[in-house]
Amino acid sequence: MSSQSSNTQTTPTEHLLLIRGTHWDQGLSADEMQLVMGKFNDWINDLVQRGVHRGAQPLLDEGRVVAGANGVSVTDGAFAESKETIGGYFLLGVSSMDEAVRLSQGCPILAYGAQIEVRPIAPICRMQAFVNALEHEPALA
């Protein structure tokens, strides 16, 4: 029986960029902020021009964590230190981790302490891939 435990059955065609660090702008003057955001918008426009930008959204600092059976535990955020908090995401239509990383490296807010976590998008979740594989295995006698 094949018990594939990863969710990389096919080559991913999209990658998610998680922007970490919600206070990278602290200490910047209004003029510096305007300059950085201009560069940030140029970076985004470059992703659009390349045809790889699939979507992006900023995230608010507030939120809740739902856990436990039937979601019995609901707690308010903050979820991590501000340098680790996810401030937003970009979805890129690129098929290689190397390309997603290379494009991420052009993000100007990295110079101010933000970080970008690059993750490939799986076609299905690991657990569903496992169940699908089991359903196609011959029964053991």
Backbone as JSON Lines, residues from 0, in Angstrom:
{"i":0,"aa":"M","n":[0.86,-1.17,0.0],"ca":[0.0,0.0,0.0],"c":[0.9,1.23,0.0]}
{"i":1,"aa":"S","n":[0.55,2.21,-0.79],"ca":[1.3,3.46,-0.86],"c":[0.71,4.46,0.11]}
{"i":2,"aa":"S","n":[1.5,4.87,1.08],"ca":[1.01,5.86,2.04],"c":[1.76,7.16,1.85]}
{"i":3,"aa":"Q","n":[1.45,7.81,0.75],"ca":[2.1,9.07,0.44],"c":[1.71,10.1,1.49]}
{"i":4,"aa":"S","n":[2.71,10.67,2.17],"ca":[2.41,11.58,3.26],"c":[2.66,13.03,2.92]}
{"i":5,"aa":"S","n":[2.93,13.34,1.67],"ca":[3.08,14.75,1.32],"c":[1.98,15.14,0.36]}
{"i":6,"aa":"N","n":[1.81,16.43,0.21],"ca":[0.75,16.9,-0.68],"c":[1.36,17.53,-1.92]}
{"i":7,"aa":"T","n":[2.37,16.89,-2.47],"ca":[3.04,17.4,-3.66],"c":[2.87,16.41,-4.81]}
{"i":8,"aa":"Q","n":[1.66,15.93,-5.03],"ca":[1.42,14.94,-6.07],"c":[1.69,15.5,-7.45]}
{"i":9,"aa":"T","n":[1.46,16.77,-7.65],"ca":[1.73,17.41,-8.92],"c":[2.53,18.68,-8.66]}
{"i":10,"aa":"T","n":[3.14,19.19,-9.7],"ca":[3.9,20.42,-9.57],"c":[2.95,21.56,-9.27]}
{"i":11,"aa":"P","n":[3.22,22.33,-8.22],"ca":[2.33,23.45,-7.92],"c":[2.4,24.5,-9.02]}
{"i":12,"aa":"T","n":[1.3,25.16,-9.26],"ca":[1.28,26.23,-10.25],"c":[1.08,27.58,-9.59]}
{"i":13,"aa":"E","n":[0.92,27.6,-8.28],"ca":[0.75,28.84,-7.55],"c":[1.55,28.78,-6.25]}
{"i":14,"aa":"H","n":[1.97,29.96,-5.81],"ca":[2.69,30.08,-4.54],"c":[2.09,31.23,-3.76]}
{"i":15,"aa":"L","n":[2.01,31.05,-2.46],"ca":[1.48,32.07,-1.57],"c":[2.65,32.76,-0.89]}
{"i":16,"aa":"L","n":[2.64,34.09,-0.91],"ca":[3.63,34.88,-0.2],"c":[2.94,35.45,1.03]}
{"i":17,"aa":"L","n":[3.38,35.03,2.2],"ca":[2.83,35.54,3.45],"c":[3.75,36.64,3.95]}
{"i":18,"aa":"I","n":[3.24,37.85,4.05],"ca":[4.03,38.99,4.47],"c":[4.0,39.03,6.0]}
{"i":19,"aa":"R","n":[5.16,38.86,6.61],"ca":[5.27,38.86,8.07],"c":[5.91,40.16,8.54]}
{"i":20,"aa":"G","n":[5.38,40.64,9.66],"ca":[5.9,41.86,10.26],"c":[4.96,43.01,10.01]}
{"i":21,"aa":"T","n":[4.13,43.33,10.99],"ca":[3.11,44.36,10.79],"c":[3.57,45.76,11.17]}
{"i":22,"aa":"H","n":[4.75,45.88,11.76],"ca":[5.21,47.2,12.19],"c":[6.54,47.57,11.57]}
{"i":23,"aa":"W","n":[6.79,47.13,10.35],"ca":[8.04,47.42,9.66],"c":[8.21,48.91,9.4]}
{"i":24,"aa":"D","n":[7.12,49.65,9.43],"ca":[7.16,51.07,9.1],"c":[7.46,51.98,10.29]}
{"i":25,"aa":"Q","n":[7.6,51.42,11.49],"ca":[7.85,52.25,12.66],"c":[9.15,53.02,12.5]}
{"i":26,"aa":"G","n":[9.09,54.29,12.83],"ca":[10.28,55.14,12.75],"c":[10.46,55.83,11.42]}
{"i":27,"aa":"L","n":[9.64,55.51,10.44],"ca":[9.76,56.18,9.14],"c":[9.01,57.51,9.16]}
{"i":28,"aa":"S","n":[9.59,58.5,8.54],"ca":[8.89,59.78,8.4],"c":[7.8,59.63,7.34]}
{"i":29,"aa":"A","n":[6.94,60.63,7.25],"ca":[5.88,60.6,6.24],"c":[6.48,60.54,4.83]}
{"i":30,"aa":"D","n":[7.56,61.3,4.61],"ca":[8.21,61.29,3.29],"c":[8.83,59.93,2.98]}
{"i":31,"aa":"E","n":[9.48,59.32,3.99],"ca":[10.07,58.0,3.79],"c":[8.99,56.97,3.52]}
{"i":32,"aa":"M","n":[7.88,57.07,4.25],"ca":[6.78,56.12,4.06],"c":[6.21,56.25,2.66]}
{"i":33,"aa":"Q","n":[6.07,57.47,2.19],"ca":[5.55,57.69,0.84],"c":[6.5,57.09,-0.2]}
{"i":34,"aa":"L","n":[7.8,57.25,0.0],"ca":[8.79,56.69,-0.91],"c":[8.74,55.16,-0.92]}
{"i":35,"aa":"V","n":[8.71,54.56,0.27],"ca":[8.67,53.1,0.37],"c":[7.39,52.54,-0.25]}
{"i":36,"aa":"M","n":[6.27,53.17,0.04],"ca":[5.01,52.67,-0.52],"c":[4.96,52.85,-2.03]}
{"i":37,"aa":"G","n":[5.61,53.88,-2.55],"ca":[5.73,54.01,-4.01],"c":[6.5,52.85,-4.6]}
{"i":38,"aa":"K","n":[7.6,52.49,-3.95],"ca":[8.39,51.34,-4.41],"c":[7.6,50.04,-4.26]}
{"i":39,"aa":"F","n":[6.84,49.93,-3.17],"ca":[6.01,48.73,-2.94],"c":[4.98,48.61,-4.06]}
{"i":40,"aa":"N","n":[4.33,49.71,-4.39],"ca":[3.33,49.68,-5.47],"c":[3.99,49.38,-6.82]}
{"i":41,"aa":"D","n":[5.2,49.87,-7.04],"ca":[5.94,49.52,-8.26],"c":[6.21,48.03,-8.31]}
{"i":42,"aa":"W","n":[6.58,47.43,-7.18],"ca":[6.83,45.99,-7.1],"c":[5.56,45.21,-7.46]}
{"i":43,"aa":"I","n":[4.44,45.65,-6.9],"ca":[3.16,44.99,-7.21],"c":[2.83,45.14,-8.69]}
{"i":44,"aa":"N","n":[3.01,46.34,-9.23],"ca":[2.73,46.56,-10.66],"c":[3.61,45.68,-11.54]}
{"i":45,"aa":"D","n":[4.85,45.44,-11.12],"ca":[5.74,44.56,-11.86],"c":[5.19,43.13,-11.87]}
{"i":46,"aa":"L","n":[4.67,42.67,-10.72],"ca":[4.07,41.33,-10.66],"c":[2.87,41.23,-11.6]}
{"i":47,"aa":"V","n":[2.08,42.31,-11.65],"ca":[0.92,42.35,-12.56],"c":[1.39,42.31,-14.01]}
{"i":48,"aa":"Q","n":[2.39,43.13,-14.35],"ca":[2.9,43.19,-15.73],"c":[3.47,41.85,-16.17]}
{"i":49,"aa":"R","n":[4.08,41.12,-15.25],"ca":[4.63,39.79,-15.56],"c":[3.53,38.75,-15.74]}
{"i":50,"aa":"G","n":[2.3,39.09,-15.33],"ca":[1.18,38.17,-15.44],"c":[1.15,37.1,-14.37]}
{"i":51,"aa":"V","n":[1.84,37.33,-13.24],"ca":[1.89,36.31,-12.18],"c":[1.05,36.68,-10.96]}
{"i":52,"aa":"H","n":[0.59,37.91,-10.88],"ca":[-0.2,38.37,-9.72],"c":[-1.61,37.8,-9.82]}
{"i":53,"aa":"R","n":[-1.99,36.97,-8.86],"ca":[-3.32,36.35,-8.86],"c":[-4.24,36.95,-7.81]}
{"i":54,"aa":"G","n":[-3.68,37.66,-6.86],"ca":[-4.48,38.27,-5.82],"c":[-3.6,38.66,-4.65]}
{"i":55,"aa":"A","n":[-4.13,39.58,-3.84],"ca":[-3.41,40.04,-2.66],"c":[-4.39,40.77,-1.76]}
{"i":56,"aa":"Q","n":[-4.18,40.66,-0.48],"ca":[-5.01,41.39,0.48],"c":[-4.18,41.67,1.72]}
{"i":57,"aa":"P","n":[-4.35,42.86,2.31],"ca":[-3.77,43.1,3.63],"c":[-4.69,42.47,4.67]}
{"i":58,"aa":"L","n":[-4.13,42.17,5.82],"ca":[-4.92,41.61,6.92],"c":[-4.89,42.58,8.1]}
{"i":59,"aa":"L","n":[-6.01,42.7,8.79],"ca":[-6.06,43.53,9.99],"c":[-5.32,42.83,11.13]}
{"i":60,"aa":"D","n":[-4.91,43.6,12.11],"ca":[-4.2,43.02,13.26],"c":[-5.11,42.18,14.15]}
{"i":61,"aa":"E","n":[-6.4,42.43,14.1],"ca":[-7.32,41.7,14.97],"c":[-7.69,40.36,14.36]}
{"i":62,"aa":"G","n":[-8.21,39.48,15.18],"ca":[-8.65,38.18,14.69],"c":[-8.95,37.25,15.85]}
{"i":63,"aa":"R","n":[-9.31,36.04,15.52],"ca":[-9.61,35.03,16.53],"c":[-9.04,33.69,16.09]}
{"i":64,"aa":"V","n":[-8.73,32.87,17.07],"ca":[-8.26,31.51,16.81],"c":[-9.35,30.56,17.29]}
{"i":65,"aa":"V","n":[-9.79,29.67,16.41],"ca":[-10.8,28.67,16.74],"c":[-10.09,27.33,16.83]}
{"i":66,"aa":"A","n":[-10.32,26.6,17.93],"ca":[-9.64,25.32,18.13],"c":[-10.54,24.37,18.93]}
{"i":67,"aa":"G","n":[-10.09,23.13,19.03],"ca":[-10.81,22.14,19.82],"c":[-11.97,21.54,19.06]}
{"i":68,"aa":"A","n":[-12.47,20.41,19.59],"ca":[-13.6,19.73,18.97],"c":[-14.78,20.69,18.87]}
{"i":69,"aa":"N","n":[-15.4,20.74,17.71],"ca":[-16.53,21.62,17.43],"c":[-16.2,23.09,17.63]}
{"i":70,"aa":"G","n":[-14.92,23.45,17.59],"ca":[-14.52,24.85,17.73],"c":[-14.86,25.44,19.08]}
{"i":71,"aa":"V","n":[-14.81,24.61,20.12],"ca":[-15.22,25.04,21.45],"c":[-14.33,26.14,22.02]}
{"i":72,"aa":"S","n":[-13.08,26.21,21.58],"ca":[-12.16,27.22,22.07],"c":[-12.02,28.35,21.05]}
{"i":73,"aa":"V","n":[-12.4,29.55,21.46],"ca":[-12.25,30.72,20.61],"c":[-11.51,31.77,21.43]}
{"i":74,"aa":"T","n":[-10.33,32.16,20.95],"ca":[-9.54,33.15,21.66],"c":[-9.22,34.32,20.73]}
{"i":75,"aa":"D","n":[-9.07,35.48,21.32],"ca":[-8.7,36.67,20.55],"c":[-7.22,36.67,20.27]}
{"i":76,"aa":"G","n":[-6.81,37.29,19.14],"ca":[-5.39,37.51,18.84],"c":[-4.93,38.68,19.67]}
{"i":77,"aa":"A","n":[-3.75,39.04,19.7],"ca":[-2.63,38.9,18.81],"c":[-2.06,37.48,18.88]}
{"i":78,"aa":"F","n":[-1.56,37.07,17.74],"ca":[-1.2,35.68,17.57],"c":[0.27,35.4,17.74]}
{"i":79,"aa":"A","n":[1.07,36.39,17.55],"ca":[2.52,36.21,17.64],"c":[3.14,37.59,17.86]}
{"i":80,"aa":"E","n":[4.44,37.61,18.02],"ca":[5.12,38.89,18.09],"c":[4.85,39.65,16.8]}
{"i":81,"aa":"S","n":[4.86,40.98,16.87],"ca":[4.51,41.77,15.69],"c":[5.41,41.46,14.49]}
{"i":82,"aa":"K","n":[6.67,41.06,14.74],"ca":[7.55,40.74,13.61],"c":[7.16,39.42,12.94]}
{"i":83,"aa":"E","n":[6.36,38.59,13.61],"ca":[5.94,37.31,13.05],"c":[4.49,37.32,12.59]}
{"i":84,"aa":"T","n":[3.73,38.33,12.94],"ca":[2.33,38.41,12.57],"c":[2.2,38.56,11.06]}
{"i":85,"aa":"I","n":[1.25,37.85,10.47],"ca":[1.02,37.94,9.03],"c":[0.19,39.19,8.76]}
{"i":86,"aa":"G","n":[0.77,40.1,7.99],"ca":[0.11,41.36,7.68],"c":[-0.64,41.34,6.36]}
{"i":87,"aa":"G","n":[-0.43,40.3,5.57],"ca":[-1.12,40.21,4.29],"c":[-0.54,39.08,3.46]}
{"i":88,"aa":"Y","n":[-1.09,38.91,2.28],"ca":[-0.62,37.83,1.4],"c":[-0.7,38.25,-0.05]}
{"i":89,"aa":"F","n":[0.1,37.58,-0.86],"ca":[0.04,37.67,-2.31],"c":[-0.06,36.25,-2.85]}
{"i":90,"aa":"L","n":[-0.85,36.06,-3.87],"ca":[-0.95,34.78,-4.56],"c":[-0.31,34.98,-5.93]}
{"i":91,"aa":"L","n":[0.74,34.19,-6.2],"ca":[1.45,34.29,-7.47],"c":[1.25,33.04,-8.3]}
{"i":92,"aa":"G","n":[1.05,33.23,-9.58],"ca":[0.92,32.12,-10.52],"c":[2.28,31.78,-11.11]}
{"i":93,"aa":"V","n":[3.11,31.15,-10.3],"ca":[4.43,30.68,-10.76],"c":[4.57,29.22,-10.36]}
{"i":94,"aa":"S","n":[5.31,28.45,-11.16],"ca":[5.37,27.01,-10.92],"c":[6.6,26.55,-10.16]}
{"i":95,"aa":"S","n":[7.51,27.48,-9.85],"ca":[8.68,27.01,-9.11],"c":[8.91,27.85,-7.86]}
{"i":96,"aa":"M","n":[9.38,27.18,-6.83],"ca":[9.72,27.85,-5.59],"c":[10.8,28.89,-5.84]}
{"i":97,"aa":"D","n":[11.78,28.54,-6.68],"ca":[12.88,29.46,-6.98],"c":[12.36,30.77,-7.58]}
{"i":98,"aa":"E","n":[11.41,30.67,-8.51],"ca":[10.86,31.88,-9.12],"c":[10.07,32.7,-8.1]}
{"i":99,"aa":"A","n":[9.28,32.03,-7.26],"ca":[8.51,32.74,-6.23],"c":[9.45,33.46,-5.26]}
{"i":100,"aa":"V","n":[10.54,32.79,-4.87],"ca":[11.52,33.41,-3.97],"c":[12.18,34.6,-4.65]}
{"i":101,"aa":"R","n":[12.57,34.43,-5.9],"ca":[13.23,35.51,-6.63],"c":[12.33,36.73,-6.72]}
{"i":102,"aa":"L","n":[11.05,36.53,-7.03],"ca":[10.12,37.65,-7.1],"c":[9.91,38.28,-5.73]}
{"i":103,"aa":"S","n":[9.89,37.46,-4.68],"ca":[9.74,37.97,-3.31],"c":[10.91,38.85,-2.91]}
{"i":104,"aa":"Q","n":[12.09,38.5,-3.38],"ca":[13.29,39.25,-3.02],"c":[13.25,40.7,-3.5]}
{"i":105,"aa":"G","n":[12.39,40.99,-4.45],"ca":[12.27,42.36,-4.94],"c":[11.35,43.24,-4.11]}
{"i":106,"aa":"C","n":[10.72,42.69,-3.09],"ca":[9.78,43.45,-2.27],"c":[10.55,44.46,-1.41]}
{"i":107,"aa":"P","n":[10.26,45.75,-1.56],"ca":[11.05,46.78,-0.88],"c":[10.88,46.83,0.63]}
{"i":108,"aa":"I","n":[9.81,46.29,1.18],"ca":[9.64,46.38,2.64],"c":[10.52,45.38,3.38]}
{"i":109,"aa":"L","n":[11.16,44.48,2.65],"ca":[12.12,43.57,3.29],"c":[13.26,44.35,3.94]}
{"i":110,"aa":"A","n":[13.63,45.46,3.34],"ca":[14.73,46.28,3.86],"c":[14.38,46.94,5.2]}
{"i":111,"aa":"Y","n":[13.1,46.9,5.58],"ca":[12.66,47.55,6.81],"c":[12.24,46.54,7.88]}
{"i":112,"aa":"G","n":[12.57,45.29,7.68],"ca":[12.3,44.29,8.7],"c":[11.16,43.34,8.4]}
{"i":113,"aa":"A","n":[10.4,43.58,7.35],"ca":[9.35,42.63,6.98],"c":[10.0,41.35,6.47]}
{"i":114,"aa":"Q","n":[9.29,40.25,6.54],"ca":[9.74,38.97,6.03],"c":[8.66,38.41,5.13]}
{"i":115,"aa":"I","n":[9.06,37.57,4.19],"ca":[8.08,36.92,3.32],"c":[8.29,35.42,3.41]}
{"i":116,"aa":"E","n":[7.23,34.72,3.79],"ca":[7.24,33.26,3.8],"c":[6.63,32.81,2.47]}
{"i":117,"aa":"V","n":[7.35,31.98,1.73],"ca":[6.9,31.52,0.41],"c":[6.45,30.07,0.55]}
{"i":118,"aa":"R","n":[5.2,29.8,0.15],"ca":[4.66,28.45,0.27],"c":[3.99,28.03,-1.03]}
{"i":119,"aa":"P","n":[4.29,26.83,-1.52],"ca":[3.58,26.32,-2.71],"c":[2.15,25.94,-2.34]}
{"i":120,"aa":"I","n":[1.24,26.15,-3.28],"ca":[-0.16,25.78,-3.09],"c":[-0.34,24.34,-3.58]}
{"i":121,"aa":"A","n":[-0.88,23.5,-2.73],"ca":[-1.11,22.1,-3.1],"c":[-2.45,21.96,-3.82]}
{"i":122,"aa":"P","n":[-2.55,21.01,-4.75],"ca":[-3.82,20.81,-5.44],"c":[-4.91,20.29,-4.5]}
{"i":123,"aa":"I","n":[-4.53,19.47,-3.53],"ca":[-5.44,19.0,-2.48],"c":[-4.64,18.84,-1.2]}
{"i":124,"aa":"C","n":[-5.33,18.8,-0.08],"ca":[-4.61,18.68,1.19],"c":[-4.0,17.28,1.35]}
{"i":125,"aa":"R","n":[-2.98,17.2,2.15],"ca":[-2.23,15.96,2.37],"c":[-3.14,14.83,2.84]}
{"i":126,"aa":"M","n":[-4.06,15.12,3.77],"ca":[-4.94,14.07,4.29],"c":[-5.88,13.53,3.22]}
{"i":127,"aa":"Q","n":[-6.41,14.45,2.36],"ca":[-7.3,13.99,1.3],"c":[-6.54,13.17,0.27]}
{"i":128,"aa":"A","n":[-5.3,13.54,-0.02],"ca":[-4.48,12.76,-0.95],"c":[-4.26,11.35,-0.4]}
{"i":129,"aa":"F","n":[-4.04,11.24,0.9],"ca":[-3.85,9.94,1.54],"c":[-5.12,9.1,1.41]}
{"i":130,"aa":"V","n":[-6.29,9.7,1.71],"ca":[-7.56,8.97,1.61],"c":[-7.82,8.57,0.17]}
{"i":131,"aa":"N","n":[-7.55,9.47,-0.77],"ca":[-7.75,9.14,-2.18],"c":[-6.88,7.95,-2.59]}
{"i":132,"aa":"A","n":[-5.64,7.92,-2.12],"ca":[-4.74,6.81,-2.44],"c":[-5.26,5.51,-1.85]}
{"i":133,"aa":"L","n":[-5.79,5.55,-0.65],"ca":[-6.34,4.35,-0.03],"c":[-7.53,3.81,-0.8]}
{"i":134,"aa":"E","n":[-8.36,4.7,-1.31],"ca":[-9.54,4.29,-2.05],"c":[-9.19,3.61,-3.37]}
{"i":135,"aa":"H","n":[-8.01,3.85,-3.88],"ca":[-7.6,3.26,-5.15],"c":[-6.68,2.06,-4.98]}
{"i":136,"aa":"E","n":[-6.39,1.68,-3.74],"ca":[-5.55,0.53,-3.46],"c":[-6.42,-0.74,-3.46]}
{"i":137,"aa":"P","n":[-5.91,-1.84,-3.97],"ca":[-6.67,-3.09,-3.9],"c":[-6.78,-3.54,-2.44]}
{"i":138,"aa":"A","n":[-7.92,-4.11,-2.11],"ca":[-8.15,-4.6,-0.75],"c":[-7.21,-5.74,-0.44]}
{"i":139,"aa":"L","n":[-6.67,-5.75,0.77],"ca":[-5.78,-6.85,1.2],"c":[-6.64,-7.99,1.74]}
{"i":140,"aa":"A","n":[-6.32,-9.19,1.33],"ca":[-7.13,-10.35,1.77],"c":[-6.49,-11.02,2.95]}
